[in-house]
Amino acid sequence: MNKTILMGRLTKDPEVKYLQDENSTAMARYTL
């Protein structure tokens, strides 16, 4: 698993999408 630490203020709510794979992986997009 990859780990990323970002510092800053979120400018809007994250966009969460679920991929159509066998694990139903969640993907989130953040705007800093």
Secondary structure as the mmCIF struct_conf table of DSSP 4:
data_model
#
loop_
_struct_conf.conf_type_id
_struct_conf.id
_struct_conf.beg_label_comp_id
_struct_conf.beg_label_asym_id
_struct_conf.beg_label_seq_id
_struct_conf.end_label_comp_id
_struct_conf.end_label_asym_id
_struct_conf.end_label_seq_id
BEND BEND1 GLY A 8 GLY A 8
BEND BEND2 THR A 11 LYS A 12
HELX_LH_PP_P HELX_LH_PP_P1 ASP A 13 PRO A 14
STRN STRN1 GLU A 15 TYR A 18
BEND BEND3 GLN A 20 ASP A 21
TURN_TY1_P TURN_TY1_P1 GLU A 22 ASN A 23
STRN STRN2 ALA A 26 ARG A 29
#
